[in-house]
């Protein structure tokens, strides 16, 4: 845990190993397929010698989803473990926060030196390709419903334009925090993750998540916690080896 949380020693808790998953989420209704993020291209940007369980192509095939049939991709932020396979979804609108786009555009301006441990230039090129093709939709501050029942909230903190996503389903609602809260400890205790752009905004984002959960009754799903799989059932069939079904009955 000391590797994950800022100033962990100050909490007086024993250190222990904690596992992180790298997820993307499929949101489906009768008419379209929406993705929250597009997965981690481990072969292209292997930060900590990770081993992928299944590639996004394999995962989507198991769910009978054609990448070119995906109508909308929500880019929660521009780190490479979240938009690593954006190139596969050439027909999709790409939803991102204006603040996230502005931040990386400024960094890549004329004469700027582009360096970041968690962002890869080829992934950003896909953002700009979506823009050139008229598929990039930038959302301002405040909640924005991007498809019926799916609303994004720019909260910042982890990155300047970090988004959380509220999904209202037929049987309940879920708040997909992405990296606004990687792990359950951030939700339960407010422990900041070690990687952030604005620590004060990180703490504000936690309050936004808490308030939204109280208002909607939605279950809160952290972005990288392997224990999510303990709270929700596996997807039916072979996809259950790597896919989880989010239901309002999880805790």
N, C-alpha and C positions, 0 to 999 in steps of 0.2 A: 504493500500500500504506500510505502514511503516514496516509491518511484512515481506514483500516480498523483498524489495529493500535495498541494503546496503546504509547506510547514507542517507536515504530518506529525513530527515529534511533539509539537505543542499540544496535541490532543490527548496525550497520555495514554494512548492505546498501544497494545502490542502490535508489532509489524507482522504482516502475513502476506502470502502470495495472493494476488487477485488476477483473474483471467479476463481478458477483453476480447470480444467478438468484433468483427468488421461487417456491418450489416447494411443492406438497403431494403426498402420496403415497397411492397406492391399494394396498390389501392385500386380495387376494381368495383365497377357498378355494371348495370346492364348495358351501358353504351360505350364505355371506354376503359382504358388501362392507364393508370397514373403511377409513376415511380417517384418515391422519395429517395433521391440519390441514385447512383448507378454502380456502386461497388468499387472495390479496391483492386487496382491492377498491380498485384504483388510483383509480377515479373518486371514491370516497368519501374516501380519505386518501392523496393523492399527495405523498409526502415529498420525493422528489428528481426530480420530473418523469419518472417511469418510463413506459415504453411496454409495455403488456401484449402478450405473444405470442398468448395465447388465454385467454379467461375460463374459470373453473372449469366453468360450464355447457357451454361449447363443448368443453372437454377431456373431460368426463364423457360427453357425447353421442357423441364419437368413440370412446369405449371401451364404448359401449352400456350406460352406467350411468345409472339414474334416481336423482336425488338423494333422492327419497322412499323408494327401496329400499335406501339405505345404512343398515346396522344399527348401526354404531358410529362415532363420531368421537372420535379422540384429540386433544385440544387440548394441544399440546406446551407452550404458554404463551399468555398472553392478548394479545400484541402484535398490532396490526391486520393485519400482513401474514401472520398465521397463522390468524386466526379471522374474516377479513373477510367470508366468505360463510356463516357458520354458520347464518344464517336459512333457508338453502335445505334444511336437513337436519332437518326437523321430526319425523321418526319415529325419529331415531337417539339412542341413548344417547350422552352426552357424557362422556368420561373426562378428568379433570384432576387435578392434584396439590392436595391439601388446602392446602399452603403457598401455592400460587398463588391459590387462591380466598380464603384468609384475608387475604392481602396486599391484594388489591383491594377486598375487602369492608370492611376497616378504613378504607382510603382514602376510600371512598364513604359512610362512616357519617354520622350526623346532624352537621351543622355542618362536615364535612370539606370542604376545597377540593380538587377533583379536577383535577390537572394531570399530564400525562405526554406526552412527545413521541411515544411509540410505542403508546399505548393509546387507543381511541376508546370513548366511553360507549355508543353504539349496539351495539357488539360485546359489551360486558359485559352489556348488557340481554338479549342472546340467551343468555348463560350463565345469567342469573337466570330467564329464561323456561324453559330446560331444567330448572332446579331446581324451579320451580313446577309443572311437568308431571311431575315424578318421573323425569326422564331423566338427571339429573346424577349421576355417580358420582365421588366424590372419593377418591383413593388416598393412603394415608399414606406415611410414610418406608419405604424398602425396596422390593424388586421386587414387582410385582403382575402376574400373568397376566390380561389383560383379555378375550382370546379364546384358544382353543387355538393355541399357537405364537407368540403375540404378547404380549410382556412389557414393561411400562414401568418405568423407574427414575427416581425423582425425584432430580435432582442439584443443582438450584439453580445459582447463579452468575450466569448471564445475567439471569435473573429469579429470585425466591425459590422458585418451584415449577417450574422448567424440567425437562421430561421428556426422556429419551432412550428409544428404542424398539428392542428386539431382536425381529427377525422370523426365525423358524425355518421355512424353506421346504422343499419336497421335495428340492431340489438344493443347498441351502446356506443360510447365514444372513447377515443384514445387520444392522448397527447404524445406525439412522437417528438422527443426533445432533441434528437440528433446530439450534437456536441455541446448544446447548452447545459446538458447533464449527461456525461458519459456513463456514470455509474450510480447505483442506488444511494450510495453514501452522500452524493451531492444533493439528491432530492430529500433524503431523510435528515441529514445533519448540516447541510449547507457548506460542506468542505469544498473549497475551490480546487479544480484540476490544475496541474502544474502549467499547462499551456493555455495562455489567454492573451488577448490584446488589451483588455481593460478590466481590471479586477473589480472595480466598483460596479461596472455594468454586468459582470458575472453574477454578483449578488442580487442585482435588480432582476436579472433574468430568472433566478430561483424564485423570487417573489411573484413574478408574472406567472410562472408555471403553477405555483401553489394556488394563486388566486383563480386562475383559469380552471384548475381541477375542482376547486370548491364551487365555482359558478356552474360548471357543466356536469359534474359528477363523473368526469372522464378518468379512466385509468391512465397513469403516467408511465411511459415506457422510456427508460434511458437508452442512449444511443449505442453503447458498446458493451453493456454488461452481459456476461455469459449467463448470469442467473435469470435473465428474462426467460430462458428456455425452461426453467423450473416452474415458472408462474403461468405459462401458457402451453396449450397442447401442441404437439407436432402436427404438421400438415399431413393429411391422409396419404397413404401410399409411399412410394420410394422417396418423394420429395421431403418426407418427414425426417430424413437423415440430416437435413440442413435448413429446413423451412419451418417456421413457427406460425401458428394461427393466433392472431390477437383477438381476444374476446373480452367483453366487459367483466367477465367473471374472474380474470386474473387479479393478482394483488401485488 
